[in-house]
Every structure is written in structure tokens, then in C-alpha cells.
Amino acid sequence: MIKTLLAILLAILPVTGSSTEAKISSLAIGIYRPGEKAMLAPAFINAVNGYLSRYEPRLIERGAAHVKMMVDYDFDYAIEIQVNDQEYEITVTLEQETIRHSKAQKQAAKLASGVYKTMANSLLRDARARGNASQ
């Protein structure tokens, strides 16, 4: 079974009038078991494609420890997974300028949470299926 921890960190930094405006983003962190590491990148891609299928997500970059996808969900968002030693991070970042910061932040949080939950459920189903298949 997969053992996960969800921690969604919501932070919107004060907006300044300069061109160095802080990015709007949201982060979900999960803990995985060593045997699950190889399944994280494919599970992330499937979770994004499944959760956001009607928004036509696009795969931008794919590696074993890092995957980046883009989706137009009212605003353009980059959705990424970074696999570290014992945890993985799903980050959703607004990729365009907007004056609707509150809506963009809420959507970033919703996307991070939704992709995380979809991915965690998929990994759990796969772990149960492997457990039943080995018996």
C-alpha cells in the first residue's frame, strides 16, 4: 500500500508594481515507498490527463524524476512533479500575468490538490492490484 502525506501550501506573495512580480503557485507533497519511485512519473502524467482531460493538458518535459505539463484552466498553468529521495512535490504555477490573483491562487490550489488526490488513488489501486496478484 502507498503511504502518503498531503500538505498543500498556499502562499500568495504581495504583488508589486515591478516586473519582478511573485509567481502564484501551490504545492502538494507526498511521501512514497522506495518500490514506488519508478511509478511516480507515469502516475503523475495519467493523473493530470485524467483529472484535466477536458482541458487538453500538454506534456512539455518528461524524465524519471521530473515531469512538466501545461494546461489552460482559465489561466495557463504549469503542473510539475519533482521526485526527491523520499518524497515527491507536485507544483502548480501560474504562467501568465493576471489581475485576478485571488481566482488564480484558488485555481492553483484546486489543481494541486486534485492532481495529488487522483495520483494517490491511482497508486493505491495499483498497489492493491499488485498485492492481490501476488497472492
KOLDRENTI-162312 format. One record per atom (N, C-alpha, C): residue number from 1; residue in one letter; x, y, z. Coordinates in steps of 0.2 Angstrom, whole numbers, padded with zeros to 4 digits. Layout:
// residues N
R; k; r; u; v; w
R; NUM; a; X; Y; Z
...
//
This chain:
// residues 135
R; k; r; u; v; w
R; 1; m; 0004; -0006; 0000
R; 1; m; 0000; 0000; 0000
R; 1; m; 0004; 0006; 0000
R; 2; i; 0002; 0011; -0003
R; 2; i; 0005; 0018; -0003
R; 2; i; 0004; 0021; 0003
R; 3; k; 0009; 0024; 0006
R; 3; k; 0009; 0028; 0012
R; 3; k; 0010; 0036; 0010
R; 4; t; 0005; 0040; 0010
R; 4; t; 0006; 0047; 0008
R; 4; t; 0004; 0052; 0013
R; 5; l; 0007; 0057; 0012
R; 5; l; 0005; 0063; 0016
R; 5; l; 0004; 0069; 0012
R; 6; l; -0002; 0072; 0013
R; 6; l; -0004; 0078; 0009
R; 6; l; -0002; 0084; 0013
R; 7; a; 0001; 0089; 0010
R; 7; a; 0002; 0095; 0013
R; 7; a; 0002; 0100; 0008
R; 8; i; -0003; 0104; 0008
R; 8; i; -0004; 0109; 0002
R; 8; i; -0002; 0116; 0006
R; 9; l; 0002; 0119; 0003
R; 9; l; 0005; 0125; 0005
R; 9; l; 0002; 0130; 0000
R; 10; l; -0002; 0135; 0003
R; 10; l; -0004; 0140; -0001
R; 10; l; -0001; 0147; 0001
R; 11; a; 0002; 0150; -0004
R; 11; a; 0005; 0156; -0002
R; 11; a; 0005; 0161; -0008
R; 12; i; 0002; 0167; -0007
R; 12; i; 0002; 0172; -0012
R; 12; i; 0006; 0177; -0009
R; 13; l; 0011; 0179; -0013
R; 13; l; 0016; 0185; -0010
R; 13; l; 0013; 0191; -0012
R; 14; p; 0014; 0196; -0009
R; 14; p; 0012; 0203; -0010
R; 14; p; 0014; 0205; -0018
R; 15; v; 0009; 0208; -0021
R; 15; v; 0010; 0210; -0028
R; 15; v; 0014; 0217; -0028
R; 16; t; 0019; 0217; -0032
R; 16; t; 0022; 0224; -0033
R; 16; t; 0021; 0226; -0040
R; 17; g; 0022; 0233; -0041
R; 17; g; 0021; 0235; -0047
R; 17; g; 0027; 0234; -0052
R; 18; s; 0032; 0231; -0050
R; 18; s; 0038; 0230; -0054
R; 18; s; 0037; 0224; -0058
R; 19; s; 0041; 0223; -0063
R; 19; s; 0041; 0217; -0067
R; 19; s; 0043; 0211; -0064
R; 20; t; 0046; 0211; -0058
R; 20; t; 0048; 0205; -0054
R; 20; t; 0042; 0203; -0049
R; 21; e; 0036; 0203; -0052
R; 21; e; 0031; 0201; -0048
R; 21; e; 0031; 0193; -0046
R; 22; a; 0029; 0192; -0040
R; 22; a; 0030; 0185; -0037
R; 22; a; 0025; 0180; -0041
R; 23; k; 0027; 0174; -0043
R; 23; k; 0023; 0169; -0046
R; 23; k; 0018; 0167; -0041
R; 24; i; 0012; 0165; -0044
R; 24; i; 0007; 0162; -0040
R; 24; i; 0007; 0155; -0041
R; 25; s; 0008; 0151; -0035
R; 25; s; 0009; 0144; -0036
R; 25; s; 0006; 0140; -0030
R; 26; s; 0005; 0134; -0030
R; 26; s; 0003; 0130; -0025
R; 26; s; 0007; 0123; -0025
R; 27; l; 0008; 0120; -0019
R; 27; l; 0012; 0114; -0019
R; 27; l; 0009; 0109; -0015
R; 28; a; 0009; 0103; -0017
R; 28; a; 0007; 0097; -0013
R; 28; a; 0013; 0092; -0013
R; 29; i; 0014; 0089; -0007
R; 29; i; 0019; 0085; -0005
R; 29; i; 0017; 0078; -0003
R; 30; g; 0020; 0073; -0006
R; 30; g; 0018; 0066; -0004
R; 30; g; 0024; 0062; -0003
R; 31; i; 0023; 0057; 0002
R; 31; i; 0029; 0053; 0003
R; 31; i; 0027; 0046; 0000
R; 32; y; 0033; 0043; -0003
R; 32; y; 0032; 0036; -0006
R; 32; y; 0037; 0031; -0003
R; 33; r; 0035; 0025; -0005
R; 33; r; 0040; 0020; -0003
R; 33; r; 0045; 0018; -0008
R; 34; p; 0051; 0016; -0007
R; 34; p; 0056; 0015; -0012
R; 34; p; 0054; 0011; -0018
R; 35; g; 0050; 0006; -0017
R; 35; g; 0047; 0002; -0023
R; 35; g; 0043; 0006; -0028
R; 36; e; 0040; 0012; -0025
R; 36; e; 0035; 0015; -0029
R; 36; e; 0038; 0021; -0033
R; 37; k; 0045; 0022; -0032
R; 37; k; 0048; 0028; -0036
R; 37; k; 0047; 0028; -0043
R; 38; a; 0048; 0022; -0046
R; 38; a; 0048; 0021; -0054
R; 38; a; 0041; 0023; -0056
R; 39; m; 0036; 0022; -0052
R; 39; m; 0029; 0023; -0054
R; 39; m; 0026; 0030; -0054
R; 40; l; 0030; 0034; -0051
R; 40; l; 0028; 0041; -0049
R; 40; l; 0027; 0045; -0056
R; 41; a; 0032; 0045; -0060
R; 41; a; 0031; 0050; -0066
R; 41; a; 0025; 0047; -0070
R; 42; p; 0025; 0041; -0072
R; 42; p; 0019; 0039; -0076
R; 42; p; 0012; 0040; -0073
R; 43; a; 0012; 0039; -0066
R; 43; a; 0006; 0040; -0062
R; 43; a; 0004; 0047; -0062
R; 44; f; 0009; 0052; -0062
R; 44; f; 0008; 0059; -0062
R; 44; f; 0005; 0061; -0069
R; 45; i; 0008; 0058; -0074
R; 45; i; 0005; 0060; -0081
R; 45; i; -0002; 0058; -0082
R; 46; n; -0003; 0051; -0080
R; 46; n; -0010; 0049; -0080
R; 46; n; -0015; 0053; -0076
R; 47; a; -0013; 0055; -0070
R; 47; a; -0017; 0059; -0065
R; 47; a; -0019; 0066; -0069
R; 48; v; -0014; 0069; -0071
R; 48; v; -0015; 0076; -0075
R; 48; v; -0020; 0075; -0081
R; 49; n; -0018; 0070; -0085
R; 49; n; -0023; 0068; -0091
R; 49; n; -0030; 0066; -0089
R; 50; g; -0030; 0063; -0083
R; 50; g; -0037; 0060; -0081
R; 50; g; -0041; 0066; -0078
R; 51; y; -0038; 0069; -0073
R; 51; y; -0041; 0075; -0069
R; 51; y; -0043; 0081; -0074
R; 52; l; -0039; 0082; -0079
R; 52; l; -0039; 0088; -0083
R; 52; l; -0041; 0086; -0090
R; 53; s; -0044; 0081; -0091
R; 53; s; -0044; 0078; -0098
R; 53; s; -0048; 0083; -0103
R; 54; r; -0053; 0087; -0100
R; 54; r; -0057; 0091; -0105
R; 54; r; -0053; 0098; -0106
R; 55; y; -0048; 0099; -0102
R; 55; y; -0044; 0105; -0104
R; 55; y; -0037; 0104; -0108
R; 56; e; -0037; 0098; -0110
R; 56; e; -0031; 0096; -0115
R; 56; e; -0024; 0097; -0112
R; 57; p; -0022; 0094; -0107
R; 57; p; -0016; 0095; -0104
R; 57; p; -0010; 0093; -0109
R; 58; r; -0005; 0097; -0109
R; 58; r; 0001; 0095; -0114
R; 58; r; 0007; 0093; -0110
R; 59; l; 0010; 0088; -0112
R; 59; l; 0017; 0086; -0109
R; 59; l; 0022; 0090; -0112
R; 60; i; 0026; 0093; -0108
R; 60; i; 0031; 0098; -0110
R; 60; i; 0038; 0095; -0109
R; 61; e; 0039; 0091; -0104
R; 61; e; 0046; 0088; -0102
R; 61; e; 0044; 0082; -0098
R; 62; r; 0048; 0077; -0099
R; 62; r; 0047; 0070; -0096
R; 62; r; 0054; 0067; -0094
R; 63; g; 0055; 0066; -0088
R; 63; g; 0061; 0062; -0085
R; 63; g; 0058; 0058; -0079
R; 64; a; 0063; 0054; -0077
R; 64; a; 0061; 0049; -0071
R; 64; a; 0060; 0053; -0065
R; 65; a; 0063; 0059; -0064
R; 65; a; 0062; 0062; -0058
R; 65; a; 0059; 0069; -0058
R; 66; h; 0057; 0071; -0065
R; 66; h; 0054; 0077; -0066
R; 66; h; 0050; 0077; -0072
R; 67; v; 0043; 0079; -0071
R; 67; v; 0039; 0079; -0077
R; 67; v; 0035; 0086; -0077
R; 68; k; 0035; 0089; -0082
R; 68; k; 0031; 0096; -0083
R; 68; k; 0026; 0095; -0088
R; 69; m; 0020; 0098; -0086
R; 69; m; 0014; 0098; -0091
R; 69; m; 0011; 0105; -0091
R; 70; m; 0008; 0107; -0096
R; 70; m; 0004; 0113; -0096
R; 70; m; -0003; 0112; -0097
R; 71; v; -0007; 0117; -0094
R; 71; v; -0014; 0116; -0095
R; 71; v; -0017; 0123; -0095
R; 72; d; -0022; 0124; -0100
R; 72; d; -0026; 0131; -0100
R; 72; d; -0032; 0130; -0096
R; 73; y; -0033; 0132; -0089
R; 73; y; -0038; 0131; -0085
R; 73; y; -0040; 0138; -0083
R; 74; d; -0044; 0141; -0087
R; 74; d; -0045; 0149; -0087
R; 74; d; -0039; 0153; -0087
R; 75; f; -0033; 0151; -0084
R; 75; f; -0027; 0154; -0085
R; 75; f; -0022; 0148; -0087
R; 76; d; -0016; 0150; -0089
R; 76; d; -0011; 0145; -0091
R; 76; d; -0007; 0143; -0085
R; 77; y; -0007; 0136; -0083
R; 77; y; -0003; 0134; -0078
R; 77; y; 0002; 0129; -0080
R; 78; a; 0008; 0129; -0076
R; 78; a; 0012; 0123; -0077
R; 78; a; 0011; 0119; -0071
R; 79; i; 0011; 0112; -0072
R; 79; i; 0010; 0107; -0067
R; 79; i; 0016; 0103; -0067
R; 80; e; 0019; 0102; -0062
R; 80; e; 0026; 0098; -0062
R; 80; e; 0026; 0094; -0056
R; 81; i; 0030; 0088; -0057
R; 81; i; 0031; 0084; -0051
R; 81; i; 0039; 0083; -0051
R; 82; q; 0041; 0084; -0045
R; 82; q; 0049; 0083; -0044
R; 82; q; 0049; 0077; -0039
R; 83; v; 0053; 0072; -0041
R; 83; v; 0053; 0066; -0036
R; 83; v; 0060; 0067; -0033
R; 84; n; 0060; 0067; -0026
R; 84; n; 0066; 0068; -0022
R; 84; n; 0067; 0061; -0019
R; 85; d; 0072; 0061; -0014
R; 85; d; 0074; 0054; -0011
R; 85; d; 0068; 0051; -0007
R; 86; q; 0064; 0054; -0003
R; 86; q; 0058; 0050; 0000
R; 86; q; 0052; 0053; -0001
R; 87; e; 0051; 0059; -0005
R; 87; e; 0045; 0062; -0006
R; 87; e; 0045; 0065; -0013
R; 88; y; 0039; 0067; -0015
R; 88; y; 0038; 0070; -0021
R; 88; y; 0034; 0076; -0020
R; 89; e; 0035; 0081; -0025
R; 89; e; 0032; 0088; -0024
R; 89; e; 0028; 0089; -0031
R; 90; i; 0022; 0090; -0030
R; 90; i; 0018; 0092; -0036
R; 90; i; 0017; 0100; -0035
R; 91; t; 0019; 0104; -0040
R; 91; t; 0019; 0111; -0040
R; 91; t; 0015; 0113; -0046
R; 92; v; 0010; 0118; -0045
R; 92; v; 0006; 0121; -0050
R; 92; v; 0008; 0129; -0049
R; 93; t; 0010; 0131; -0055
R; 93; t; 0012; 0138; -0056
R; 93; t; 0008; 0142; -0061
R; 94; l; 0006; 0148; -0060
R; 94; l; 0003; 0152; -0065
R; 94; l; 0008; 0154; -0070
R; 95; e; 0007; 0153; -0076
R; 95; e; 0012; 0155; -0081
R; 95; e; 0010; 0161; -0085
R; 96; q; 0005; 0165; -0083
R; 96; q; 0003; 0171; -0086
R; 96; q; 0002; 0177; -0081
R; 97; e; 0002; 0183; -0084
R; 97; e; 0000; 0188; -0080
R; 97; e; -0007; 0189; -0079
R; 98; t; -0010; 0191; -0073
R; 98; t; -0017; 0192; -0072
R; 98; t; -0018; 0197; -0067
R; 99; i; -0023; 0201; -0067
R; 99; i; -0025; 0205; -0061
R; 99; i; -0030; 0201; -0057
R; 100; r; -0032; 0195; -0058
R; 100; r; -0037; 0191; -0054
R; 100; r; -0033; 0186; -0050
R; 101; h; -0029; 0189; -0046
R; 101; h; -0024; 0185; -0042
R; 101; h; -0028; 0180; -0037
R; 102; s; -0033; 0182; -0034
R; 102; s; -0037; 0178; -0029
R; 102; s; -0040; 0172; -0033
R; 103; k; -0043; 0173; -0039
R; 103; k; -0045; 0167; -0043
R; 103; k; -0040; 0162; -0045
R; 104; a; -0034; 0165; -0047
R; 104; a; -0028; 0161; -0050
R; 104; a; -0025; 0157; -0044
R; 105; q; -0025; 0160; -0038
R; 105; q; -0022; 0156; -0032
R; 105; q; -0027; 0151; -0030
R; 106; k; -0033; 0152; -0030
R; 106; k; -0038; 0147; -0029
R; 106; k; -0038; 0141; -0034
R; 107; q; -0037; 0143; -0040
R; 107; q; -0037; 0138; -0045
R; 107; q; -0031; 0134; -0045
R; 108; a; -0025; 0137; -0043
R; 108; a; -0019; 0133; -0042
R; 108; a; -0019; 0128; -0036
R; 109; a; -0022; 0130; -0031
R; 109; a; -0023; 0126; -0025
R; 109; a; -0028; 0120; -0027
R; 110; k; -0033; 0121; -0031
R; 110; k; -0038; 0116; -0033
R; 110; k; -0034; 0111; -0038
R; 111; l; -0030; 0114; -0042
R; 111; l; -0027; 0109; -0047
R; 111; l; -0022; 0105; -0043
R; 112; a; -0018; 0108; -0039
R; 112; a; -0013; 0104; -0035
R; 112; a; -0016; 0098; -0031
R; 113; s; -0021; 0100; -0027
R; 113; s; -0025; 0095; -0023
R; 113; s; -0028; 0090; -0027
R; 114; g; -0031; 0092; -0033
R; 114; g; -0035; 0087; -0037
R; 114; g; -0030; 0082; -0040
R; 115; v; -0024; 0085; -0043
R; 115; v; -0020; 0080; -0046
R; 115; v; -0016; 0076; -0041
R; 116; y; -0015; 0078; -0035
R; 116; y; -0012; 0074; -0030
R; 116; y; -0017; 0069; -0028
R; 117; k; -0023; 0070; -0027
R; 117; k; -0028; 0065; -0025
R; 117; k; -0029; 0060; -0030
R; 118; t; -0029; 0062; -0036
R; 118; t; -0030; 0057; -0042
R; 118; t; -0024; 0053; -0042
R; 119; m; -0018; 0056; -0042
R; 119; m; -0012; 0052; -0042
R; 119; m; -0012; 0047; -0036
R; 120; a; -0013; 0049; -0030
R; 120; a; -0013; 0045; -0024
R; 120; a; -0018; 0039; -0025
R; 121; n; -0024; 0040; -0027
R; 121; n; -0029; 0035; -0028
R; 121; n; -0027; 0030; -0033
R; 122; s; -0024; 0032; -0038
R; 122; s; -0021; 0028; -0044
R; 122; s; -0016; 0023; -0041
R; 123; l; -0011; 0026; -0037
R; 123; l; -0006; 0022; -0034
R; 123; l; -0008; 0017; -0029
R; 124; l; -0013; 0019; -0026
R; 124; l; -0016; 0015; -0021
R; 124; l; -0020; 0009; -0024
R; 125; r; -0023; 0010; -0029
R; 125; r; -0027; 0005; -0033
R; 125; r; -0021; 0000; -0036
R; 126; d; -0016; 0003; -0039
R; 126; d; -0011; -0001; -0042
R; 126; d; -0007; -0006; -0037
R; 127; a; -0006; -0003; -0031
R; 127; a; -0003; -0007; -0025
R; 127; a; -0008; -0012; -0023
R; 128; r; -0014; -0011; -0023
R; 128; r; -0019; -0016; -0021
R; 128; r; -0019; -0022; -0026
R; 129; a; -0019; -0020; -0032
R; 129; a; -0019; -0025; -0038
R; 129; a; -0013; -0029; -0038
R; 130; r; -0007; -0026; -0037
R; 130; r; -0001; -0030; -0036
R; 130; r; -0001; -0035; -0030
R; 131; g; -0004; -0032; -0025
R; 131; g; -0005; -0036; -0019
R; 131; g; -0009; -0042; -0020
R; 132; n; -0015; -0041; -0023
R; 132; n; -0019; -0047; -0025
R; 132; n; -0017; -0051; -0030
R; 133; a; -0013; -0049; -0035
R; 133; a; -0010; -0053; -0040
R; 133; a; -0004; -0058; -0037
R; 134; s; -0001; -0055; -0032
R; 134; s; 0004; -0059; -0029
R; 134; s; 0002; -0065; -0024
R; 135; q; -0004; -0065; -0023
R; 135; q; -0007; -0070; -0018
R; 135; q; -0010; -0076; -0022
//
